[in-house]
Amino acid sequence: MTRISRFAAALLALAASLFAFDAPAQPYPNKQVRWVVGYPAGGGTDFLARTAGAQLSQQLGQPVVIDNRPGAAAIIASEHVARSPGDGYTVFSADNGVLVYNPALYKKLPYDAEKDFALLGMMGRSSLIITAAPNAGFTDAKALLAELKRSPGKYSVATPGLGSPHHLALELFQREAGVSVLHVPYKGGAPALQDLMGGQVPLMVLDLPSGVSAVKAGKAIPLIAMSGERMPQLPNVVTAKELGFPAVEAYAWQGLVAPAATPKDVQARLGADLMKTMNDSAVRQKLQDAGWDPTPADAAEMTRYTEAERKKWHALIKARDIKLD
């Protein structure tokens, strides 16, 4: 190569580098967004994510792809998201187990619930319901309560697992109602519900999104809703508050988070589009039909709610001496 050609090549390289330096970055978002779910496909959390994700994709103008990473009370997915790049292309369905219960139940976690995530907004919740098997002989809430008080430790109550919202709700109910039952933790809601319907276990703490089909078919009998008000999907089911236990209010709830390093402007964009998504009439109807109560709330409100939940449930976990390590 001659001196002139080398000089020309150097000029071209310099121009290319200057052009690359000056070229504005593509606005967010410019590629697909990955939505991580810490539970298997087909469950209530997965349904919420896929329903909301389809609408959020329209809001963002980019595909939203669901990435199921189940296992270990969503700890596997939580750690994965906590270590993911904070670029706005990873979001996560964080429930009260991830953000509230796990930090109090485990001595060591591979993620920090307060430092590793940026809260984007609330999505939905479901009241937790004390439900009976069809062959258990319970069709009335007051009769069930009277029998539990009359026979402490006699009746088994299934939940999807130790440390689940259902387990903690059962602990709260026992404390406030002055009853004692035998907790039977399963590895997931599906096998627990299967045994309830089959009569292998007489009672279960159920979230409606996981058992709406069974309830509609009469294969699971809802008796006591642990919600502040009666559930719109089950208006005939009395609440624990109506039975005289106002402190018994428990939900399985979901919020959307991103890695903590996600830029503030991207967090704001995601939060705003999430609010539009959760207020969409078609999305709300689909979620309600599936047993969810849509609860759109911005990041600030989600932060306040999460902090209040931590105070409430951490005190219960300590008082009941519940440990999972």
The 8 nearest C-alpha neighbors of each residue, nearest first, counted from 0:
[[1, 4, 5, 2, 3, 6, 8, 7],
 [2, 0, 4, 3, 5, 6, 7, 8],
 [1, 3, 5, 4, 6, 0, 7, 8],
 [4, 2, 6, 1, 5, 7, 0, 8],
 [5, 3, 7, 1, 6, 2, 8, 0],
 [6, 4, 8, 2, 3, 7, 1, 9],
 [5, 7, 3, 9, 4, 8, 2, 10],
 [8, 6, 4, 10, 9, 5, 3, 11],
 [9, 7, 5, 11, 10, 6, 4, 12],
 [8, 10, 12, 6, 7, 11, 13, 5],
 [9, 11, 13, 7, 8, 12, 14, 6],
 [10, 12, 14, 8, 13, 9, 15, 7],
 [13, 11, 15, 9, 10, 14, 16, 8],
 [14, 12, 10, 16, 15, 11, 9, 17],
 [15, 13, 17, 11, 16, 12, 18, 10],
 [14, 16, 12, 18, 13, 17, 11, 19],
 [15, 17, 19, 13, 18, 14, 20, 12],
 [16, 18, 20, 14, 19, 15, 21, 13],
 [19, 17, 15, 21, 20, 16, 22, 14],
 [18, 20, 16, 22, 17, 21, 15, 14],
 [21, 19, 17, 18, 22, 16, 23, 15],
 [20, 22, 18, 19, 17, 23, 16, 24],
 [23, 21, 19, 20, 18, 24, 17, 25],
 [24, 22, 21, 25, 20, 19, 26, 18],
 [25, 23, 26, 22, 27, 21, 20, 19],
 [24, 26, 23, 27, 29, 28, 22, 30],
 [27, 25, 28, 24, 29, 23, 265, 30],
 [28, 26, 29, 25, 265, 87, 30, 59],
 [27, 29, 30, 26, 59, 61, 31, 60],
 [28, 30, 27, 26, 25, 61, 31, 60],
 [31, 29, 28, 61, 32, 62, 88, 27],
 [30, 32, 62, 61, 63, 33, 88, 64],
 [33, 31, 88, 63, 89, 64, 62, 34],
 [32, 34, 89, 64, 63, 88, 65, 35],
 [33, 35, 65, 90, 91, 66, 64, 89],
 [34, 36, 66, 91, 67, 65, 90, 33],
 [37, 35, 67, 92, 38, 68, 66, 91],
 [36, 38, 69, 73, 68, 76, 67, 35],
 [37, 39, 69, 36, 67, 68, 73, 40],
 [40, 38, 69, 67, 42, 41, 45, 37],
 [39, 41, 45, 42, 67, 38, 46, 44],
 [40, 42, 45, 39, 46, 43, 44, 38],
 [43, 41, 45, 44, 40, 46, 209, 39],
 [42, 44, 208, 46, 209, 45, 47, 41],
 [45, 43, 47, 46, 42, 48, 38, 36],
 [44, 46, 48, 42, 43, 47, 40, 41],
 [47, 45, 43, 49, 44, 48, 50, 42],
 [46, 48, 50, 44, 45, 49, 51, 43],
 [49, 47, 45, 51, 46, 52, 50, 44],
 [48, 50, 52, 46, 51, 47, 53, 45],
 [51, 49, 47, 52, 48, 53, 46, 282],
 [50, 52, 48, 54, 53, 49, 47, 55],
 [51, 53, 55, 49, 54, 48, 50, 63],
 [52, 54, 56, 51, 55, 50, 49, 63],
 [53, 55, 57, 56, 51, 52, 276, 58],
 [56, 54, 58, 52, 57, 53, 276, 51],
 [57, 55, 62, 59, 63, 54, 53, 61],
 [56, 58, 60, 54, 55, 59, 53, 61],
 [57, 59, 55, 56, 60, 272, 54, 276],
 [60, 58, 56, 61, 57, 55, 28, 272],
 [59, 61, 57, 58, 56, 62, 28, 55],
 [60, 62, 31, 56, 59, 30, 63, 57],
 [63, 61, 31, 56, 64, 32, 60, 30],
 [64, 62, 32, 56, 31, 52, 33, 61],
 [63, 65, 33, 34, 62, 32, 66, 31],
 [66, 64, 34, 35, 33, 67, 63, 49],
 [65, 67, 35, 34, 36, 68, 64, 33],
 [68, 66, 36, 35, 39, 37, 69, 38],
 [67, 69, 37, 76, 36, 38, 66, 70],
 [70, 68, 38, 37, 39, 67, 73, 76],
 [69, 71, 73, 72, 75, 38, 37, 68],
 [70, 72, 74, 73, 75, 69, 76, 37],
 [73, 71, 74, 70, 96, 163, 97, 37],
 [74, 72, 37, 76, 71, 75, 70, 77],
 [73, 75, 77, 71, 72, 76, 78, 70],
 [76, 74, 78, 73, 77, 70, 71, 79],
 [75, 77, 37, 79, 73, 68, 74, 78],
 [78, 76, 74, 80, 79, 75, 81, 73],
 [79, 77, 81, 110, 75, 76, 80, 109],
 [78, 80, 76, 82, 77, 81, 83, 75],
 [79, 81, 83, 77, 82, 78, 258, 76],
 [80, 82, 78, 115, 258, 79, 83, 77],
 [83, 81, 80, 79, 78, 84, 258, 115],
 [84, 82, 80, 81, 79, 85, 258, 89],
 [85, 83, 86, 82, 258, 260, 89, 261],
 [84, 86, 261, 260, 258, 87, 83, 259],
 [87, 85, 261, 84, 88, 262, 89, 260],
 [86, 88, 89, 261, 85, 265, 257, 90],
 [87, 89, 32, 86, 33, 90, 31, 85],
 [88, 90, 33, 87, 32, 34, 257, 91],
 [91, 89, 257, 34, 256, 35, 33, 88],
 [90, 92, 35, 256, 34, 255, 93, 257],
 [93, 91, 255, 36, 254, 253, 94, 35],
 [94, 92, 254, 253, 91, 97, 255, 256],
 [93, 95, 253, 96, 97, 252, 254, 98],
 [96, 94, 99, 98, 97, 252, 100, 251],
 [95, 97, 100, 94, 99, 101, 98, 163],
 [98, 96, 94, 95, 101, 93, 99, 100],
 [97, 99, 95, 112, 96, 94, 100, 93],
 [100, 98, 95, 309, 96, 97, 101, 102],
 [99, 101, 96, 103, 102, 104, 95, 98],
 [100, 102, 104, 103, 96, 97, 105, 99],
 [103, 101, 100, 104, 105, 99, 112, 108],
 [104, 102, 101, 100, 105, 313, 316, 99],
 [103, 105, 101, 322, 323, 102, 100, 321],
 [106, 104, 107, 324, 323, 102, 103, 101],
 [107, 105, 324, 104, 108, 102, 103, 323],
 [108, 106, 105, 109, 102, 324, 110, 104],
 [107, 109, 110, 105, 106, 111, 102, 74],
 [110, 108, 78, 107, 111, 74, 77, 75],
 [109, 111, 108, 78, 112, 81, 115, 77],
 [112, 110, 115, 114, 113, 108, 109, 102],
 [111, 113, 98, 114, 115, 110, 116, 102],
 [112, 114, 111, 115, 116, 98, 117, 110],
 [115, 113, 111, 116, 112, 259, 117, 110],
 [114, 116, 259, 81, 111, 112, 258, 113],
 [117, 115, 259, 258, 257, 114, 256, 118],
 [116, 118, 259, 257, 256, 258, 119, 115],
 [117, 119, 256, 298, 120, 116, 255, 257],
 [118, 120, 298, 270, 256, 255, 117, 266],
 [121, 119, 297, 298, 296, 255, 254, 301],
 [120, 122, 254, 296, 295, 301, 294, 255],
 [121, 123, 295, 254, 294, 253, 293, 277],
 [124, 122, 293, 294, 292, 253, 252, 291],
 [123, 125, 252, 292, 251, 291, 250, 253],
 [126, 124, 291, 251, 250, 292, 206, 127],
 [125, 127, 250, 226, 225, 249, 206, 128],
 [126, 128, 206, 225, 250, 205, 224, 249],
 [129, 127, 224, 205, 204, 223, 130, 225],
 [130, 128, 204, 223, 222, 203, 221, 205],
 [129, 131, 221, 203, 220, 222, 202, 128],
 [132, 130, 202, 220, 201, 219, 133, 135],
 [131, 133, 201, 135, 195, 219, 134, 196],
 [134, 132, 135, 218, 219, 131, 220, 136],
 [133, 135, 132, 136, 198, 201, 137, 131],
 [136, 134, 132, 201, 133, 137, 131, 198],
 [135, 137, 134, 138, 133, 132, 131, 201],
 [138, 136, 135, 139, 143, 131, 142, 140],
 [137, 139, 136, 140, 222, 220, 142, 143],
 [140, 138, 142, 141, 137, 143, 222, 144],
 [141, 139, 143, 222, 142, 223, 144, 138],
 [140, 142, 144, 143, 139, 145, 242, 146],
 [143, 141, 145, 139, 144, 140, 146, 137],
 [144, 142, 140, 146, 141, 145, 137, 147],
 [143, 145, 141, 147, 146, 142, 140, 148],
 [146, 144, 142, 148, 143, 147, 149, 141],
 [145, 147, 149, 143, 148, 144, 150, 142],
 [148, 146, 144, 150, 149, 145, 151, 178],
 [149, 147, 145, 178, 146, 150, 151, 144],
 [148, 150, 146, 147, 145, 151, 144, 178],
 [149, 151, 147, 148, 153, 146, 152, 154],
 [152, 150, 179, 153, 148, 147, 180, 178],
 [151, 153, 180, 179, 181, 154, 150, 155],
 [154, 152, 151, 150, 180, 155, 181, 147],
 [153, 155, 180, 152, 181, 156, 201, 147],
 [154, 156, 181, 182, 180, 200, 183, 202],
 [157, 155, 202, 203, 182, 183, 181, 154],
 [156, 158, 203, 183, 184, 191, 182, 202],
 [157, 159, 184, 160, 204, 165, 166, 203],
 [160, 158, 188, 187, 185, 186, 184, 191],
 [161, 159, 184, 185, 158, 186, 163, 187],
 [160, 162, 163, 184, 166, 159, 323, 158],
 [161, 163, 166, 160, 167, 164, 100, 104],
 [162, 164, 166, 165, 161, 160, 96, 167],
 [165, 163, 167, 166, 251, 168, 96, 162],
 [164, 166, 168, 163, 167, 204, 158, 169],
 [167, 165, 169, 163, 168, 164, 162, 158],
 [166, 168, 170, 164, 169, 165, 171, 163],
 [169, 167, 171, 165, 170, 166, 249, 164],
 [170, 168, 172, 166, 167, 171, 173, 165],
 [171, 169, 167, 173, 168, 172, 174, 166],
 [170, 172, 168, 174, 169, 173, 175, 167],
 [173, 171, 169, 175, 174, 170, 176, 247],
 [174, 172, 178, 170, 176, 171, 177, 175],
 [173, 175, 171, 177, 172, 176, 170, 178],
 [174, 176, 172, 177, 173, 171, 244, 247],
 [177, 175, 173, 178, 172, 174, 244, 144],
 [176, 178, 174, 175, 173, 179, 148, 172],
 [177, 179, 173, 148, 176, 147, 151, 180],
 [180, 178, 151, 152, 173, 177, 181, 147],
 [179, 181, 152, 154, 155, 182, 151, 153],
 [180, 182, 155, 152, 154, 156, 183, 153],
 [181, 183, 156, 155, 157, 180, 184, 158],
 [182, 184, 157, 156, 155, 181, 158, 185],
 [185, 183, 160, 158, 161, 157, 159, 182],
 [186, 184, 160, 159, 187, 191, 158, 183],
 [185, 187, 160, 159, 184, 188, 190, 191],
 [188, 186, 159, 185, 189, 160, 190, 191],
 [187, 189, 159, 191, 190, 192, 158, 209],
 [188, 190, 192, 191, 187, 193, 209, 159],
 [191, 189, 193, 192, 188, 187, 194, 185],
 [192, 190, 188, 194, 193, 189, 185, 157],
 [193, 191, 195, 189, 194, 190, 188, 196],
 [192, 194, 190, 196, 191, 195, 189, 197],
 [193, 195, 197, 199, 191, 192, 196, 200],
 [196, 194, 192, 200, 198, 132, 197, 193],
 [197, 195, 193, 218, 194, 198, 132, 219],
 [198, 196, 194, 195, 199, 193, 132, 200],
 [197, 199, 195, 200, 196, 132, 194, 201],
 [200, 198, 194, 197, 195, 201, 196, 132],
 [199, 201, 195, 198, 202, 194, 155, 157],
 [202, 200, 132, 135, 131, 198, 195, 155],
 [203, 201, 131, 156, 130, 200, 132, 157],
 [204, 202, 157, 156, 130, 129, 205, 158],
 [203, 205, 129, 128, 158, 165, 130, 127],
 [206, 204, 128, 127, 203, 207, 129, 130],
 [207, 205, 127, 209, 208, 125, 128, 126],
 [206, 208, 290, 210, 211, 209, 205, 125],
 [209, 207, 290, 43, 289, 211, 210, 206],
 [210, 208, 207, 43, 206, 211, 42, 188],
 [211, 209, 207, 213, 212, 208, 214, 206],
 [210, 212, 207, 214, 213, 208, 215, 209],
 [213, 211, 215, 214, 210, 216, 209, 218],
 [214, 212, 218, 216, 210, 211, 215, 219],
 [215, 213, 219, 217, 211, 216, 212, 218],
 [214, 216, 212, 217, 213, 211, 218, 219],
 [217, 215, 213, 214, 218, 212, 219, 211],
 [216, 218, 214, 219, 215, 213, 220, 133],
 [217, 219, 213, 196, 216, 214, 133, 220],
 [218, 220, 214, 132, 217, 213, 131, 196],
 [219, 221, 131, 130, 132, 214, 217, 222],
 [222, 220, 130, 129, 223, 128, 219, 131],
 [221, 223, 140, 130, 129, 236, 220, 139],
 [224, 222, 129, 238, 237, 128, 140, 239],
 [225, 223, 128, 238, 226, 127, 237, 239],
 [224, 226, 248, 127, 239, 249, 238, 126],
 [227, 225, 248, 126, 228, 224, 249, 238],
 [226, 228, 248, 240, 225, 229, 238, 245],
 [229, 227, 226, 230, 238, 240, 224, 225],
 [228, 230, 234, 238, 231, 237, 226, 236],
 [229, 231, 233, 232, 234, 228, 126, 226],
 [232, 230, 234, 233, 229, 292, 287, 228],
 [231, 233, 230, 234, 290, 287, 288, 229],
 [234, 232, 230, 231, 235, 236, 229, 221],
 [235, 233, 231, 230, 236, 229, 232, 237],
 [236, 234, 233, 237, 229, 230, 232, 222],
 [237, 235, 234, 233, 222, 223, 224, 238],
 [238, 236, 223, 224, 235, 241, 229, 239],
 [237, 239, 224, 240, 241, 223, 225, 229],
 [238, 240, 242, 244, 241, 225, 223, 247],
 [239, 241, 245, 244, 238, 243, 242, 247],
 [242, 240, 238, 243, 239, 237, 244, 245],
 [243, 241, 239, 240, 244, 238, 141, 237],
 [242, 244, 240, 241, 245, 239, 176, 238],
 [243, 245, 240, 239, 246, 247, 242, 175],
 [246, 244, 240, 247, 243, 239, 248, 241],
 [247, 245, 244, 248, 175, 240, 171, 239],
 [248, 246, 245, 244, 225, 172, 239, 171],
 [247, 249, 226, 225, 246, 227, 250, 245],
 [250, 248, 225, 168, 226, 127, 126, 247],
 [251, 249, 126, 125, 127, 252, 124, 248],
 [250, 252, 125, 124, 164, 126, 127, 95],
 [253, 251, 124, 94, 123, 250, 95, 125],
 [254, 252, 94, 123, 122, 93, 124, 92],
 [253, 255, 121, 122, 93, 120, 92, 94],
 [254, 256, 92, 119, 120, 91, 93, 121],
 [257, 255, 118, 119, 91, 117, 90, 116],
 [256, 258, 90, 117, 116, 91, 89, 259],
 [259, 257, 116, 85, 81, 260, 261, 117],
 [258, 260, 116, 117, 115, 261, 257, 85],
 [261, 259, 85, 258, 262, 84, 86, 117],
 [260, 262, 85, 86, 259, 87, 258, 263],
 [263, 261, 265, 264, 260, 266, 86, 85],
 [264, 262, 266, 265, 267, 261, 260, 268],
 [263, 265, 267, 266, 262, 268, 261, 269],
 [264, 266, 268, 262, 267, 263, 269, 87],
 [267, 265, 263, 269, 264, 268, 270, 262],
 [266, 268, 264, 270, 265, 269, 271, 263],
 [269, 267, 265, 271, 270, 266, 272, 264],
 [268, 270, 266, 272, 267, 271, 273, 265],
 [271, 269, 119, 273, 267, 268, 272, 120],
 [272, 270, 274, 268, 273, 269, 267, 275],
 [271, 273, 275, 269, 274, 270, 58, 276],
 [272, 274, 276, 270, 271, 275, 269, 277],
 [275, 273, 277, 271, 276, 272, 295, 278],
 [276, 274, 272, 278, 273, 277, 279, 271],
 [275, 277, 273, 279, 274, 278, 55, 54],
 [276, 278, 274, 279, 295, 275, 273, 122],
 [279, 277, 275, 276, 274, 280, 283, 295],
 [280, 278, 276, 282, 277, 281, 283, 275],
 [279, 281, 283, 282, 278, 284, 277, 285],
 [282, 280, 284, 283, 279, 285, 286, 278],
 [283, 281, 285, 279, 284, 280, 286, 277],
 [282, 284, 280, 286, 281, 285, 287, 293],
 [283, 285, 287, 281, 286, 282, 288, 280],
 [286, 284, 288, 282, 283, 287, 281, 289],
 [285, 287, 289, 291, 283, 288, 284, 282],
 [288, 286, 291, 290, 284, 289, 285, 292],
 [287, 289, 285, 286, 290, 284, 291, 232],
 [290, 288, 286, 287, 208, 291, 285, 211],
 [291, 289, 208, 207, 287, 288, 211, 286],
 [292, 290, 287, 286, 125, 124, 289, 208],
 [291, 293, 124, 123, 287, 125, 294, 290],
 [294, 292, 123, 122, 291, 283, 295, 124],
 [295, 293, 123, 122, 121, 292, 296, 124],
 [296, 294, 122, 121, 277, 274, 293, 278],
 [297, 295, 121, 120, 300, 294, 301, 298],
 [296, 298, 120, 300, 299, 301, 121, 270],
 [297, 299, 120, 119, 301, 118, 300, 302],
 [300, 298, 302, 301, 297, 303, 120, 296],
 [299, 301, 303, 302, 297, 298, 296, 304],
 [300, 302, 298, 304, 299, 303, 120, 121],
 [301, 303, 299, 305, 300, 304, 298, 306],
 [304, 302, 300, 306, 301, 305, 307, 299],
 [303, 305, 301, 307, 306, 302, 300, 308],
 [306, 304, 308, 302, 307, 303, 301, 309],
 [305, 307, 309, 303, 308, 304, 302, 310],
 [308, 306, 304, 310, 309, 305, 303, 311],
 [307, 309, 305, 311, 306, 310, 312, 304],
 [310, 308, 306, 99, 307, 312, 311, 313],
 [311, 309, 307, 308, 313, 312, 314, 306],
 [310, 312, 308, 309, 314, 313, 307, 315],
 [311, 313, 315, 314, 309, 310, 308, 316],
 [312, 314, 316, 315, 310, 309, 311, 103],
 [315, 313, 317, 312, 316, 311, 318, 310],
 [314, 316, 312, 318, 317, 313, 319, 311],
 [317, 315, 313, 319, 321, 314, 318, 320],
 [316, 318, 320, 314, 315, 319, 313, 321],
 [317, 319, 315, 320, 316, 314, 321, 313],
 [318, 320, 316, 317, 321, 315, 170, 314],
 [321, 319, 317, 318, 316, 322, 315, 104],
 [320, 322, 316, 319, 317, 104, 323, 318],
 [323, 321, 104, 324, 320, 105, 316, 103],
 [322, 324, 104, 105, 321, 162, 161, 106],
 [323, 105, 322, 106, 104, 107, 321, 108]]
